Amino acid sequence: MGEKNETVNINVLIAERLYPLKVTKSDEEKVMNAVNLVNEKIKQYQQLYDGKDKQDYMAMCLLNFAVEHVNLQHNTQQSDRLLEEKITELEEVLSGASK
């Protein structure tokens, strides 16, 4: 009878290090997908930049995801502005047509 908002304890392995987490049951799959994504990105950096410390790979991974996040925020803001402009244009057309 588990609720989606109930929390569960999970252990995730990132860069061969175990991290205990408490997450909502509804987020567990998303967290595990994110862990897999992080580990894949770390593997890519290990292949590209051989001989670095695991901390370096994790920092590279973190920076990569942060840049992606900033780009997504920027794109979302641009999309929101374009949508607002189109709504304003539509409102002007509709208000002109009702006169």
Backbone as a printed PyTorch tensor [residue, N CA C, xyz], in Angstrom:
tensor([[[  0.8360,  -1.1890,   0.0000],
         [  0.0000,   0.0000,   0.0000],
         [  0.8770,   1.2470,   0.0000]],

        [[  2.0100,   1.2030,  -0.7140],
         [  2.9740,   2.2930,  -0.7230],
         [  2.4920,   3.5110,  -1.4830]],

        [[  2.7120,   4.6310,  -0.9000],
         [  2.3840,   5.9080,  -1.5160],
         [  3.5530,   6.3570,  -2.3910]],

        [[  3.2510,   7.1340,  -3.4180],
         [  4.3070,   7.6670,  -4.2890],
         [  5.2080,   8.6380,  -3.5490]],

        [[  4.6920,   9.2970,  -2.5020],
         [  5.4810,  10.2900,  -1.7690],
         [  6.2680,   9.7010,  -0.6080]],

        [[  6.1070,   8.4070,  -0.3600],
         [  6.8680,   7.8140,   0.7340],
         [  8.3430,   7.7770,   0.3450]],

        [[  9.2090,   7.8810,   1.3400],
         [ 10.6390,   7.8840,   1.0530],
         [ 11.2070,   6.4840,   1.2130]],

        [[ 12.2420,   6.2440,   0.4310],
         [ 12.9410,   4.9660,   0.4910],
         [ 14.4330,   5.2620,   0.5850]],

        [[ 15.1490,   4.3580,   1.2040],
         [ 16.6010,   4.4660,   1.2750],
         [ 17.1860,   3.6360,   0.1400]],

        [[ 18.0740,   4.2740,  -0.6210],
         [ 18.7540,   3.5530,  -1.6940],
         [ 20.2390,   3.8320,  -1.5850]],

        [[ 21.0260,   2.9640,  -2.1720],
         [ 22.4630,   3.1750,  -2.2760],
         [ 22.8020,   3.2990,  -3.7480]],

        [[ 23.5360,   4.3390,  -4.0920],
         [ 23.9310,   4.5260,  -5.4860],
         [ 25.4550,   4.4990,  -5.5630]],

        [[ 25.9410,   3.9920,  -6.6790],
         [ 27.3710,   3.8870,  -6.9050],
         [ 27.7570,   4.8880,  -7.9810]],

        [[ 28.5430,   5.8790,  -7.5930],
         [ 29.0190,   6.8850,  -8.5360],
         [ 30.5320,   6.8840,  -8.4790]],

        [[ 31.1590,   6.6860,  -9.6330],
         [ 32.6220,   6.6510,  -9.7290],
         [ 33.2030,   5.6740,  -8.7020]],

        [[ 32.5810,   4.5110,  -8.6320],
         [ 33.0210,   3.4200,  -7.7620],
         [ 32.9740,   3.7580,  -6.2780]],

        [[ 32.1210,   4.7090,  -5.9190],
         [ 31.9500,   5.0670,  -4.5120],
         [ 30.4610,   5.0090,  -4.1810]],

        [[ 30.1440,   4.4050,  -3.0460],
         [ 28.7620,   4.1990,  -2.6430],
         [ 28.2310,   5.3950,  -1.8620]],

        [[ 27.0380,   5.8590,  -2.2370],
         [ 26.3920,   6.9780,  -1.5700],
         [ 24.9880,   6.5600,  -1.1440]],

        [[ 24.6900,   6.6110,   0.1530],
         [ 23.3220,   6.3220,   0.6010],
         [ 22.4440,   7.5560,   0.3960]],

        [[ 21.2470,   7.3470,  -0.1300],
         [ 20.3200,   8.4460,  -0.3790],
         [ 18.9410,   8.0880,   0.1530]],

        [[ 18.1980,   9.1020,   0.5030],
         [ 16.7850,   8.9380,   0.8330],
         [ 16.0190,   9.7350,  -0.2150]],

        [[ 15.1710,   9.0440,  -0.9700],
         [ 14.4230,   9.6760,  -2.0510],
         [ 12.9620,   9.2610,  -1.9550]],

        [[ 12.1050,  10.0390,  -2.6070],
         [ 10.7140,   9.6210,  -2.6710],
         [ 10.6090,   8.4350,  -3.6260]],

        [[  9.6640,   7.5810,  -3.3490],
         [  9.4690,   6.3920,  -4.1810],
         [  9.2440,   6.7980,  -5.6340]],

        [[  8.5320,   7.8910,  -5.8410],
         [  8.2370,   8.3400,  -7.2080],
         [  9.4870,   8.8470,  -7.9320]],

        [[ 10.5170,   9.2440,  -7.1980],
         [ 11.7500,   9.7420,  -7.8210],
         [ 12.8400,   8.6810,  -7.9420]],

        [[ 12.6260,   7.5170,  -7.3710],
         [ 13.6800,   6.4980,  -7.3340],
         [ 14.1910,   6.1370,  -8.7280]],

        [[ 13.2980,   5.9070,  -9.6580],
         [ 13.7180,   5.5380, -11.0110],
         [ 14.4780,   6.6810, -11.6810]],

        [[ 14.0180,   7.9140, -11.4770],
         [ 14.7020,   9.0760, -12.0550],
         [ 16.1080,   9.2160, -11.4920]],

        [[ 16.2350,   8.9980, -10.1910],
         [ 17.5540,   9.0870,  -9.5560],
         [ 18.4860,   8.0190, -10.1250]],

        [[ 17.9800,   6.8140, -10.2830],
         [ 18.8160,   5.7350, -10.8170],
         [ 19.2150,   6.0220, -12.2650]],

        [[ 18.3090,   6.6050, -13.0480],
         [ 18.6470,   6.9990, -14.4210],
         [ 19.7210,   8.0810, -14.4200]],

        [[ 19.6080,   9.0220, -13.4890],
         [ 20.6110,  10.0860, -13.3820],
         [ 21.9700,   9.5120, -12.9840]],

        [[ 21.9660,   8.5640, -12.0540],
         [ 23.2160,   7.9140, -11.6340],
         [ 23.8730,   7.2320, -12.8300]],

        [[ 23.0820,   6.5220, -13.6230],
         [ 23.6290,   5.8630, -14.8140],
         [ 24.2040,   6.8760, -15.7930]],

        [[ 23.5000,   7.9920, -15.9630],
         [ 23.9740,   9.0490, -16.8570],
         [ 25.3050,   9.6250, -16.3680]],

        [[ 25.4010,   9.8830, -15.0810],
         [ 26.6370,  10.4160, -14.5000],
         [ 27.7810,   9.4260, -14.6970]],

        [[ 27.5330,   8.1620, -14.4020],
         [ 28.5950,   7.1630, -14.5500],
         [ 29.0470,   7.0100, -16.0010]],

        [[ 28.1110,   7.1010, -16.9380],
         [ 28.4760,   7.0350, -18.3550],
         [ 29.3350,   8.2330, -18.7530]],

        [[ 28.9560,   9.4070, -18.2630],
         [ 29.7270,  10.6190, -18.5820],
         [ 31.1300,  10.5250, -17.9830]],

        [[ 31.2260,  10.0090, -16.7700],
         [ 32.5410,   9.8330, -16.1350],
         [ 33.3910,   8.8760, -16.9540]],

        [[ 32.7950,   7.7730, -17.4420],
         [ 33.5320,   6.8230, -18.2790],
         [ 34.0580,   7.4930, -19.5430]],

        [[ 33.2200,   8.3600, -20.1350],
         [ 33.6520,   9.0780, -21.3410],
         [ 34.8670,   9.9470, -21.0380]],

        [[ 34.8270,  10.6600, -19.9260],
         [ 35.9580,  11.5030, -19.5620],
         [ 37.1970,  10.6730, -19.2400]],

        [[ 37.0250,   9.5030, -18.6380],
         [ 38.1640,   8.6310, -18.3480],
         [ 38.8380,   8.1780, -19.6350]],

        [[ 38.0390,   7.9490, -20.6740],
         [ 38.6050,   7.5390, -21.9600],
         [ 39.2910,   8.7050, -22.6600]],

        [[ 38.7080,   9.8900, -22.5360],
         [ 39.2860,  11.0650, -23.1940],
         [ 40.5290,  11.5910, -22.4820]],

        [[ 40.5190,  11.5700, -21.1680],
         [ 41.5850,  12.1650, -20.3650],
         [ 42.1370,  11.1210, -19.4040]],

        [[ 42.9250,  10.2240, -19.9270],
         [ 43.4720,   9.1250, -19.1430],
         [ 44.3950,   9.6370, -18.0390]],

        [[ 44.3370,   8.9780, -16.8860],
         [ 45.2860,   9.2680, -15.8200],
         [ 44.8770,  10.3410, -14.8390]],

        [[ 43.6640,  10.8590, -14.9670],
         [ 43.1920,  11.8790, -14.0240],
         [ 42.6600,  11.2090, -12.7620]],

        [[ 42.4910,  11.9890, -11.7320],
         [ 41.9070,  11.5280, -10.4830],
         [ 40.3860,  11.4480, -10.6370]],

        [[ 39.7340,  10.5440,  -9.8990],
         [ 38.2720,  10.4170,  -9.9690],
         [ 37.5720,  11.7380,  -9.6450]],

        [[ 38.1540,  12.4920,  -8.7400],
         [ 37.5980,  13.8060,  -8.3900],
         [ 37.5850,  14.7200,  -9.6220]],

        [[ 38.6370,  14.6360, -10.4300],
         [ 38.6900,  15.4370, -11.6580],
         [ 37.5710,  15.0470, -12.6140]],

        [[ 37.3540,  13.7370, -12.7730],
         [ 36.2870,  13.2760, -13.6670],
         [ 34.9170,  13.7230, -13.1660]],

        [[ 34.7360,  13.6400, -11.8580],
         [ 33.4480,  14.0720, -11.2900],
         [ 33.2620,  15.5760, -11.4800]],

        [[ 34.3190,  16.3600, -11.3270],
         [ 34.2230,  17.8070, -11.5340],
         [ 33.8960,  18.1250, -12.9850]],

        [[ 34.5370,  17.4100, -13.9160],
         [ 34.2510,  17.6150, -15.3360],
         [ 32.7920,  17.2930, -15.6360]],

        [[ 32.3290,  16.2030, -15.0630],
         [ 30.9440,  15.7760, -15.2540],
         [ 29.9820,  16.8220, -14.6960]],

        [[ 30.2510,  17.2900, -13.4970],
         [ 29.4130,  18.3040, -12.8610],
         [ 29.3510,  19.5720, -13.7090]],

        [[ 30.5030,  20.0180, -14.1990],
         [ 30.5370,  21.2190, -15.0250],
         [ 29.7470,  21.0170, -16.3080]],

        [[ 29.9030,  19.8420, -16.9260],
         [ 29.1670,  19.5460, -18.1480],
         [ 27.6660,  19.6360, -17.9280]],

        [[ 27.1790,  19.0050, -16.8480],
         [ 25.7440,  19.0370, -16.5690],
         [ 25.2740,  20.4370, -16.1790]],

        [[ 26.1150,  21.1990, -15.5010],
         [ 25.7450,  22.5710, -15.1300],
         [ 25.5940,  23.4400, -16.3810]],

        [[ 26.5030,  23.2920, -17.3380],
         [ 26.4160,  24.0530, -18.5860],
         [ 25.1510,  23.6580, -19.3500]],

        [[ 24.8580,  22.3560, -19.4030],
         [ 23.6280,  21.9040, -20.0640],
         [ 22.3980,  22.5150, -19.3830]],

        [[ 22.4120,  22.5630, -18.0610],
         [ 21.2940,  23.1370, -17.3070],
         [ 21.1250,  24.6240, -17.6360]],

        [[ 22.2230,  25.3610, -17.6530],
         [ 22.1660,  26.7900, -17.9660],
         [ 21.6340,  26.9910, -19.3860]],

        [[ 22.0960,  26.1760, -20.3250],
         [ 21.6100,  26.2810, -21.7060],
         [ 20.1130,  25.9930, -21.7930]],

        [[ 19.6540,  24.9780, -21.0640],
         [ 18.2200,  24.6690, -21.0740],
         [ 17.4000,  25.8090, -20.4730]],

        [[ 17.9080,  26.4040, -19.3900],
         [ 17.2100,  27.5500, -18.7940],
         [ 17.1180,  28.6940, -19.7870]],

        [[ 18.2270,  28.9730, -20.4760],
         [ 18.2670,  30.0640, -21.4520],
         [ 17.2700,  29.7850, -22.5810]],

        [[ 17.2760,  28.5460, -23.0950],
         [ 16.3570,  28.1880, -24.1810],
         [ 14.9040,  28.2800, -23.7290]],

        [[ 14.6350,  27.8830, -22.4980],
         [ 13.2760,  27.9660, -21.9680],
         [ 12.8320,  29.4130, -21.8510]],

        [[ 13.7310,  30.2760, -21.3800],
         [ 13.3990,  31.6980, -21.2610],
         [ 13.1180,  32.3020, -22.6320]],

        [[ 13.9310,  31.9260, -23.6360],
         [ 13.6970,  32.4260, -24.9900],
         [ 12.3520,  31.9330, -25.5220]],

        [[ 12.0460,  30.6710, -25.2860],
         [ 10.7690,  30.1100, -25.7380],
         [  9.6000,  30.8120, -25.0500]],

        [[  9.7520,  31.0830, -23.7620],
         [  8.6980,  31.7890, -23.0240],
         [  8.4760,  33.1820, -23.5980]],

        [[  9.5670,  33.8870, -23.9210],
         [  9.4400,  35.2330, -24.4990],
         [  8.7430,  35.1800, -25.8500]],

        [[  9.1250,  34.2030, -26.6800],
         [  8.4810,  34.0750, -27.9940],
         [  7.0030,  33.7430, -27.8510]],

        [[  6.6820,  32.8780, -26.9100],
         [  5.2860,  32.5270, -26.6690],
         [  4.4940,  33.7460, -26.2070]],

        [[  5.0650,  34.5360, -25.3060],
         [  4.3910,  35.7520, -24.8390],
         [  4.1620,  36.7210, -25.9900]],

        [[  5.1560,  36.8520, -26.8870],
         [  4.9980,  37.7390, -28.0410],
         [  3.8650,  37.2600, -28.9430]],

        [[  3.8020,  35.9490, -29.1870],
         [  2.7540,  35.3900, -30.0470],
         [  1.3790,  35.5530, -29.4050]],

        [[  1.2840,  35.3780, -28.1060],
         [  0.0090,  35.5680, -27.4080],
         [ -0.4300,  37.0260, -27.5090]],

        [[  0.5130,  37.9420, -27.3280],
         [  0.2040,  39.3700, -27.4400],
         [ -0.2880,  39.6920, -28.8510]],

        [[  0.3910,  39.1660, -29.8740],
         [ -0.0270,  39.3900, -31.2580],
         [ -1.4320,  38.8410, -31.4940]],

        [[ -1.6770,  37.6480, -30.9820],
         [ -2.9940,  37.0300, -31.1490],
         [ -4.0750,  37.8460, -30.4520]],

        [[ -3.7840,  38.3350, -29.2300],
         [ -4.7400,  39.1670, -28.5080],
         [ -5.0450,  40.4430, -29.2850]],

        [[ -4.0020,  41.0200, -29.9130],
         [ -4.2110,  42.2430, -30.7000],
         [ -5.0820,  41.9620, -31.9180]],

        [[ -4.8380,  40.8340, -32.5760],
         [ -5.6300,  40.4760, -33.7440],
         [ -7.0760,  40.2280, -33.3340]],

        [[ -7.2630,  39.4940, -32.2320],
         [ -8.6150,  39.1870, -31.7860],
         [ -9.3470,  40.4350, -31.3050]],

        [[ -8.6610,  41.3350, -30.6290],
         [ -9.3270,  42.5510, -30.1700],
         [ -9.6520,  43.4560, -31.3410]],

        [[ -8.8400,  43.4410, -32.3880],
         [ -9.1120,  44.2230, -33.5960],
         [-10.2640,  43.6530, -34.3780]],

        [[-10.4070,  42.3320, -34.3770],
         [-11.4780,  41.6730, -35.1210],
         [-12.8320,  41.8410, -34.4330]],

        [[-12.8250,  42.0620, -33.1210],
         [-14.1030,  42.1880, -32.4010],
         [-14.6630,  43.5900, -32.4670]],

        [[-13.9290,  44.5080, -33.0390],
         [-14.4190,  45.8910, -33.1210],
         [-15.2630,  46.0970, -34.3440]]])
